[in-house]
Structure formats: C-alpha cells, structure tokens
Amino acid sequence: MPRLLVLLLPLLVATAHADEHGPTRNLVSLSVSAREDVQSDLLIVQLAAQHDGREQAKAGAQVNEDMTWAVGKARQVKGIKAQTQDYRSDPMYDDGRIAGWQVRQGLRLESADHAALTALLGELQQRLAIESVSYGISDAARDVVDERLIAAAIKRYGARAAAVAESFGRKSYTLVNVNIDHHGAMPPPVAYAGRALAMKAEAAAPTIEAGTQSVEVTVSGTIELAP
C-alpha cells in the first residue's frame, strides 16, 4: 500500500466520525415539577385467617372455612373489592420434631365507600384479624389530578426553558426530548401488630381517618438553544 494512502486513512476515519455526530449542539437539560395534596378516597385493609393444630388438614380446613365466610360477607356489600392472598402452611417444632402446623391466608379488601368497609370490618373481626389499614387514590381520581398536574408542569417547563434561553442571550429554543414521570407518596399502613387472631364477636370496627396524599408530576428533558 502506498505510504501516502496509509497516512490519509486515520484522517479519513476521524472526519467520518465527526460527520456522524454532527456539529456541537447547545443542549441544556431541565426538570420541573407540579405537586398537589389529594384527598385519599380508597381504603385498603389487610386481614388474615390463621389456625394452629396438630393436624395440617384440620387447620387448613378451618382457615378455608373462615376465608370462604369472609369473602362471602364482602361480596354482599356493594362497592367492596375482595382478593384472597398468600396461603401458607408452616410446621411448628418441639424439640426438633414437627409438633403441629400453622396455616394462614390473607385477604385484601378495598373500597371507596369508607363507611361500608368500616362497618364490614366490625363483622369480619369475629373470625379474621386486621393486620394493617392503608389508603390510596382511585384510578378515576388520579386521572383527574394527573391531567391537571401535567398541564401545570408542562407550562412551567416552557417558562423555565424560555427563561434559560433568554439568560444565555438566545431568542428561542427547540425541544429535543421530554419525559413525564408520575410520583405518589402513600402514607405508611397503620399496623395492627400484636392483635390476637381469634377475635371476639363484639370487636368494634377501627376508627379510620383517610387524610391526604401527595401526587407529583415531573417534566424533564433537553432543549437546544438557537444559535
């Protein structure tokens, strides 16, 4: 290969690489947020049925009976969504040997009708234990809030981008890419730790205050400043 051609090859590669990426662009990354405290309209309760016994089948049958009863009660109340959860059967040991079995199954209830669900809990505590109570925002309520926050965040992003362009002495800017992210800070569930799983029939329904949750929308992205 001629020596001149060998010397030109690195220069050609470098030129092709520069053309591939184009000229240097005046890019600026920005991020703005819009936040709102929203009333929690969805009540979520975790319950459990549990029985211990020497015979695994007998303990399991008691749990199944309690859960069937509880789900049946929940289905009688309009607007309550019931979902059975983890089913566990764990051995109990005595001096290294299996002495019995502990069988447990969870039940998740949720409803936007707080009064109806609270009343149901007073009844379900006859045979199930409340493990935790938490709050959420229904899809319908969240959609309304999200639309409002997205519009506010986009408006703020445009104002911030225009201000940045002006600060750099540029008359305009171009959007290169934009991302919209949703955030929500749910309050921690109220635990009912230490409560006996064998509940009394006269157990009162818990006092519940839903409160509010913080919902936030963040608009982030990159703009290109005009020359």
C-alpha contacts under 8 A as a table, 3 or more apart, distances in Angstrom:
res1	aa1	res2	aa2	distance
1	M	5	L	6.95
1	M	6	V	6.96
2	P	5	L	5.48
2	P	6	V	6.57
3	R	6	V	5.11
3	R	7	L	6.38
4	L	7	L	5.23
4	L	8	L	6.34
5	L	8	L	5.13
5	L	9	L	6.38
6	V	9	L	5.55
6	V	10	P	7.91
7	L	10	P	6.67
7	L	11	L	7.61
8	L	11	L	5.32
8	L	12	L	6.27
9	L	12	L	5.16
9	L	13	V	6.28
10	P	13	V	5.15
10	P	14	A	6.20
11	L	14	A	5.19
11	L	15	T	6.19
12	L	15	T	5.14
12	L	16	A	6.20
13	V	16	A	5.19
13	V	17	H	6.19
14	A	17	H	5.09
14	A	18	A	6.29
15	T	18	A	5.18
15	T	19	D	6.26
16	A	19	D	5.15
16	A	20	E	6.14
17	H	20	E	5.16
17	H	21	H	6.74
18	A	21	H	5.53
18	A	22	G	6.13
18	A	23	P	7.64
19	D	22	G	4.95
19	D	23	P	7.58
25	R	224	E	6.92
26	N	224	E	5.39
26	N	225	L	5.44
26	N	226	A	7.70
27	L	222	T	6.49
27	L	223	I	5.64
27	L	224	E	4.51
27	L	225	L	6.43
28	V	222	T	5.53
28	V	223	I	5.37
28	V	224	E	6.38
28	V	225	L	7.59
29	S	220	S	7.48
29	S	221	G	5.69
29	S	222	T	4.36
29	S	223	I	6.47
30	L	157	Y	7.67
30	L	160	R	7.92
30	L	161	A	7.43
30	L	220	S	5.61
30	L	221	G	5.66
30	L	222	T	6.16
30	L	223	I	7.72
31	S	157	Y	7.16
31	S	218	T	6.94
31	S	219	V	5.73
31	S	220	S	4.10
31	S	221	G	6.58
32	V	153	A	6.47
32	V	156	R	6.74
32	V	157	Y	5.90
32	V	218	T	5.74
32	V	219	V	5.49
32	V	220	S	6.40
33	S	153	A	5.56
33	S	156	R	7.92
33	S	216	E	6.79
33	S	217	V	5.60
33	S	218	T	4.24
33	S	219	V	6.19
34	A	149	L	5.66
34	A	150	I	7.52
34	A	152	A	6.32
34	A	153	A	5.13
34	A	216	E	5.71
34	A	217	V	5.45
34	A	218	T	6.55
35	R	149	L	6.89
35	R	214	S	6.96
35	R	215	V	5.76
35	R	216	E	4.28
35	R	217	V	6.51
36	E	149	L	7.73
36	E	214	S	5.80
36	E	215	V	5.44
36	E	216	E	6.45
37	D	212	T	5.99
37	D	213	Q	5.38
37	D	214	S	4.43
37	D	215	V	6.16
38	V	145	V	8.00
38	V	212	T	5.20
38	V	213	Q	5.23
38	V	214	S	6.20
38	V	215	V	6.86
39	Q	137	I	7.68
39	Q	210	A	7.59
39	Q	211	G	6.10
39	Q	212	T	4.26
39	Q	213	Q	6.34
40	S	43	L	7.82
40	S	135	Y	6.10
40	S	136	G	5.47
40	S	137	I	5.20
40	S	210	A	5.74
40	S	211	G	6.02
40	S	212	T	5.15
40	S	213	Q	6.23
41	D	112	A	5.46
41	D	135	Y	7.44
41	D	136	G	6.50
41	D	137	I	5.46
41	D	138	S	6.44
41	D	141	A	7.98
41	D	210	A	7.35
42	L	110	E	6.70
42	L	111	S	5.59
42	L	112	A	4.48
42	L	113	D	7.66
42	L	114	H	7.59
42	L	135	Y	5.63
42	L	136	G	4.80
42	L	137	I	5.37
42	L	138	S	5.80
43	L	110	E	5.40
43	L	111	S	5.45
43	L	112	A	6.12
43	L	113	D	7.77
43	L	114	H	6.25
43	L	117	L	7.90
43	L	133	V	7.49
43	L	134	S	6.28
43	L	135	Y	4.79
43	L	136	G	6.37
43	L	210	A	7.40
44	I	108	R	7.16
44	I	109	L	5.73
44	I	110	E	4.37
44	I	111	S	6.87
44	I	133	V	5.86
44	I	134	S	5.13
44	I	135	Y	5.61
44	I	136	G	7.18
45	V	108	R	5.83
45	V	109	L	5.21
45	V	110	E	6.35
45	V	130	I	7.29
45	V	131	E	7.69
45	V	132	S	5.89
45	V	133	V	4.57
45	V	134	S	6.33
46	Q	106	G	7.00
46	Q	107	L	5.87
46	Q	108	R	4.78
46	Q	109	L	6.57
46	Q	130	I	6.10
46	Q	131	E	5.46
46	Q	132	S	5.24
46	Q	133	V	6.44
47	L	106	G	5.72
47	L	107	L	5.09
47	L	108	R	6.39
47	L	128	L	6.33
47	L	129	A	5.40
47	L	130	I	4.39
47	L	131	E	5.25
47	L	132	S	7.20
48	A	104	R	6.87
48	A	105	Q	5.63
48	A	106	G	4.28
48	A	107	L	5.82
48	A	128	L	5.52
48	A	129	A	5.43
48	A	130	I	6.68
48	A	131	E	6.95
48	A	197	L	7.79
49	A	63	V	5.79
49	A	66	D	6.55
49	A	67	M	6.66
49	A	104	R	5.67
49	A	105	Q	5.51
49	A	106	G	6.48
49	A	127	R	7.05
49	A	128	L	4.92
49	A	129	A	6.64
49	A	197	L	7.08
50	Q	63	V	5.97
50	Q	102	Q	7.16
50	Q	103	V	5.66
50	Q	104	R	4.30
50	Q	105	Q	6.64
50	Q	128	L	7.72
50	Q	197	L	6.58
51	H	59	A	5.43
51	H	60	G	7.45
51	H	62	Q	6.77
51	H	63	V	6.28
51	H	102	Q	5.93
51	H	103	V	5.54
51	H	104	R	6.65
52	D	59	A	5.84
52	D	100	G	7.12
52	D	101	W	5.61
52	D	102	Q	4.40
52	D	103	V	6.33
53	G	56	Q	6.63
53	G	58	K	7.11
53	G	59	A	5.45
53	G	100	G	5.40
53	G	101	W	5.43
53	G	102	Q	6.66
54	R	59	A	7.91
54	R	99	A	6.25
54	R	100	G	3.87
54	R	101	W	5.93
55	E	58	K	5.42
55	E	59	A	6.40
55	E	100	G	6.29
55	E	101	W	6.61
56	Q	59	A	5.30
56	Q	60	G	6.06
56	Q	89	S	7.65
56	Q	100	G	7.10
56	Q	101	W	5.37
56	Q	102	Q	7.63
56	Q	103	V	7.52
57	A	60	G	5.06
57	A	61	A	6.07
58	K	61	A	5.08
58	K	62	Q	6.39
59	A	62	Q	5.22
59	A	63	V	6.42
59	A	101	W	7.19
59	A	102	Q	7.14
59	A	103	V	6.09
60	G	63	V	5.12
60	G	64	N	6.13
60	G	89	S	7.78
60	G	103	V	5.75
60	G	104	R	7.90
61	A	64	N	5.04
61	A	65	E	6.09
62	Q	65	E	5.07
62	Q	66	D	6.24
63	V	66	D	5.15
63	V	67	M	6.09
63	V	103	V	6.92
63	V	104	R	6.66
63	V	105	Q	7.06
64	N	67	M	5.14
64	N	68	T	6.01
65	E	68	T	5.23
65	E	69	W	6.20
66	D	69	W	5.14
66	D	70	A	6.17
66	D	127	R	6.37
66	D	128	L	7.37
67	M	70	A	5.02
67	M	71	V	6.07
67	M	105	Q	7.71
67	M	107	L	7.77
68	T	71	V	5.32
68	T	72	G	6.09
69	W	72	G	5.17
69	W	73	K	6.30
70	A	73	K	5.10
70	A	74	A	6.26
70	A	124	L	6.29
70	A	128	L	7.88
71	V	74	A	5.03
71	V	75	R	6.19
71	V	82	A	6.67
72	G	75	R	5.23
72	G	76	Q	6.57
73	K	76	Q	5.36
73	K	77	V	7.16
73	K	120	L	7.84
73	K	124	L	7.91
74	A	77	V	5.54
74	A	80	I	6.54
74	A	81	K	7.65
74	A	82	A	6.61
74	A	120	L	7.26
75	R	78	K	7.10
75	R	80	I	7.10
75	R	81	K	7.81
75	R	82	A	7.49
77	V	80	I	6.20
77	V	116	A	7.33
79	G	111	S	6.01
79	G	112	A	7.26
79	G	113	D	6.82
80	I	109	L	6.72
80	I	110	E	5.83
80	I	111	S	4.80
80	I	112	A	7.84
80	I	113	D	7.70
80	I	117	L	7.00
81	K	109	L	5.62
81	K	110	E	5.31
81	K	111	S	6.31
82	A	107	L	7.05
82	A	108	R	5.79
82	A	109	L	4.70
82	A	110	E	6.82
83	Q	107	L	5.82
83	Q	108	R	5.14
83	Q	109	L	6.55
84	T	105	Q	7.46
84	T	106	G	5.91
84	T	107	L	4.49
84	T	108	R	6.21
85	Q	105	Q	6.42
85	Q	106	G	4.83
85	Q	107	L	5.61
85	Q	108	R	7.02
86	D	104	R	7.98
86	D	105	Q	5.55
86	D	106	G	5.69
87	Y	103	V	7.53
87	Y	104	R	5.78
87	Y	105	Q	4.34
87	Y	106	G	6.88
88	R	102	Q	7.93
88	R	103	V	5.60
88	R	104	R	5.20
88	R	105	Q	6.30
89	S	101	W	6.64
89	S	102	Q	5.69
89	S	103	V	4.34
89	S	104	R	6.48
90	D	101	W	5.67
90	D	102	Q	5.21
90	D	103	V	6.39
91	P	98	I	6.08
91	P	99	A	7.53
91	P	100	G	5.97
91	P	101	W	4.54
91	P	102	Q	6.26
92	M	98	I	5.65
92	M	99	A	5.69
92	M	100	G	5.06
92	M	101	W	5.37
92	M	102	Q	6.73
93	Y	96	G	5.71
93	Y	97	R	5.18
93	Y	98	I	4.46
93	Y	99	A	5.24
93	Y	100	G	7.01
94	D	97	R	5.30
94	D	98	I	6.30
94	D	99	A	5.64
98	I	101	W	7.90
110	E	117	L	7.71
111	S	114	H	6.56
111	S	117	L	6.60
112	A	138	S	7.56
113	D	116	A	5.52
113	D	117	L	6.38
114	H	117	L	5.27
114	H	118	T	5.94
115	A	118	T	5.19
115	A	119	A	6.17
116	A	119	A	5.24
116	A	120	L	6.26
117	L	120	L	4.99
117	L	121	L	6.23
118	T	121	L	5.15
118	T	122	G	6.71
118	T	205	A	6.00
118	T	206	P	7.00
118	T	208	I	7.79
119	A	122	G	5.40
119	A	123	E	7.00
119	A	205	A	6.34
120	L	123	E	5.25
120	L	124	L	6.22
120	L	205	A	7.92
121	L	124	L	4.96
121	L	125	Q	6.09
121	L	205	A	5.65
121	L	206	P	7.74
122	G	125	Q	5.64
122	G	126	Q	7.69
122	G	203	A	6.23
122	G	204	A	5.25
122	G	205	A	4.02
122	G	206	P	7.51
123	E	126	Q	5.92
123	E	201	A	7.49
123	E	203	A	7.89
123	E	205	A	7.81
124	L	127	R	5.99
124	L	128	L	5.82
124	L	129	A	7.90
125	Q	128	L	4.90
125	Q	129	A	5.67
125	Q	130	I	7.16
125	Q	199	M	5.63
125	Q	200	K	7.07
125	Q	201	A	6.92
125	Q	203	A	6.37
126	Q	198	A	7.62
126	Q	199	M	5.21
126	Q	200	K	5.44
126	Q	201	A	4.41
126	Q	202	E	7.43
126	Q	203	A	7.06
127	R	197	L	7.67
127	R	198	A	6.39
127	R	199	M	5.93
127	R	200	K	7.88
127	R	201	A	7.91
128	L	197	L	6.30
128	L	198	A	7.09
128	L	199	M	6.72
129	A	195	R	7.18
129	A	196	A	7.08
129	A	197	L	5.02
129	A	198	A	7.28
129	A	199	M	6.60
130	I	133	V	7.80
130	I	192	Y	6.29
130	I	195	R	7.94
131	E	191	A	5.83
131	E	192	Y	4.90
131	E	193	A	6.47
132	S	189	P	5.83
132	S	190	V	5.24
132	S	191	A	4.28
132	S	192	Y	5.54
133	V	189	P	5.24
133	V	190	V	5.02
133	V	191	A	6.62
134	S	187	P	7.30
134	S	188	P	6.77
134	S	189	P	4.26
134	S	190	V	6.22
135	Y	186	M	7.28
135	Y	187	P	7.24
135	Y	189	P	7.43
135	Y	210	A	6.23
136	G	186	M	6.87
136	G	213	Q	7.81
137	I	141	A	6.39
137	I	142	R	6.16
138	S	141	A	5.34
138	S	142	R	6.11
139	D	142	R	5.06
139	D	143	D	6.04
140	A	143	D	5.32
140	A	144	V	6.65
141	A	144	V	5.38
141	A	145	V	6.45
142	R	145	V	5.10
142	R	146	D	5.88
143	D	146	D	5.09
143	D	147	E	6.22
144	V	147	E	5.45
144	V	148	R	6.55
145	V	148	R	5.19
145	V	149	L	6.14
145	V	215	V	7.96
146	D	149	L	5.08
146	D	150	I	5.86
146	D	182	H	7.97
146	D	217	V	7.27
147	E	150	I	5.25
147	E	151	A	6.27
148	R	151	A	5.40
148	R	152	A	6.35
149	L	152	A	5.00
149	L	153	A	5.95
149	L	216	E	7.27
149	L	217	V	6.06
150	I	153	A	5.12
150	I	154	I	6.05
150	I	180	I	7.81
150	I	217	V	6.23
150	I	218	T	7.99
150	I	219	V	7.92
151	A	154	I	5.31
151	A	155	K	6.24
152	A	155	K	5.19
152	A	156	R	6.27
153	A	156	R	5.05
153	A	157	Y	6.08
153	A	217	V	6.85
153	A	218	T	6.69
153	A	219	V	6.14
154	I	157	Y	4.95
154	I	158	G	6.24
154	I	219	V	6.56
155	K	158	G	5.24
155	K	159	A	6.33
156	R	159	A	5.08
156	R	160	R	6.07
157	Y	160	R	5.08
157	Y	161	A	6.05
157	Y	219	V	6.87
157	Y	220	S	7.88
158	G	161	A	5.12
158	G	162	A	6.16
159	A	162	A	5.22
159	A	163	A	6.17
160	R	163	A	5.08
160	R	164	V	6.15
161	A	164	V	5.13
161	A	165	A	6.19
161	A	173	Y	7.47
161	A	223	I	7.33
162	A	165	A	5.14
162	A	166	E	6.18
162	A	172	S	6.99
162	A	173	Y	7.25
163	A	166	E	5.11
163	A	167	S	6.13
164	V	167	S	5.02
164	V	168	F	6.39
165	A	168	F	5.25
165	A	169	G	6.39
165	A	170	R	5.04
165	A	171	K	6.64
165	A	172	S	6.23
165	A	173	Y	6.45
165	A	225	L	6.16
166	E	169	G	4.94
166	E	170	R	5.32
166	E	171	K	6.32
166	E	172	S	7.73
167	S	170	R	7.43
170	R	173	Y	7.61
170	R	225	L	6.54
170	R	226	A	5.98
170	R	227	P	6.91
171	K	226	A	6.81
172	S	225	L	6.44
172	S	226	A	5.51
173	Y	223	I	6.37
173	Y	224	E	5.47
173	Y	225	L	4.43
173	Y	226	A	5.22
174	T	223	I	5.49
174	T	224	E	5.07
174	T	225	L	6.49
174	T	226	A	7.25
175	L	178	V	7.40
175	L	222	T	6.41
175	L	223	I	4.55
175	L	224	E	6.36
176	V	221	G	7.43
176	V	222	T	5.39
176	V	223	I	5.19
176	V	224	E	6.45
177	N	221	G	5.26
177	N	222	T	5.42
177	N	223	I	7.19
178	V	219	V	6.87
178	V	220	S	5.68
178	V	221	G	4.17
178	V	222	T	6.61
179	N	218	T	7.98
179	N	219	V	5.67
179	N	220	S	5.21
179	N	221	G	5.82
180	I	217	V	6.92
180	I	218	T	5.73
180	I	219	V	4.65
180	I	220	S	6.59
181	D	217	V	5.65
181	D	218	T	5.14
181	D	219	V	6.53
182	H	215	V	7.64
182	H	216	E	5.95
182	H	217	V	4.64
182	H	218	T	6.49
183	H	215	V	5.92
183	H	216	E	4.96
183	H	217	V	6.10
183	H	218	T	7.88
184	G	213	Q	7.29
184	G	214	S	5.77
184	G	215	V	4.57
184	G	216	E	6.11
185	A	213	Q	6.20
185	A	214	S	5.41
185	A	215	V	6.71
186	M	213	Q	5.91
186	M	214	S	7.35
187	P	213	Q	6.98
192	Y	195	R	6.19
196	A	199	M	6.30
199	M	203	A	6.95
200	K	203	A	5.44
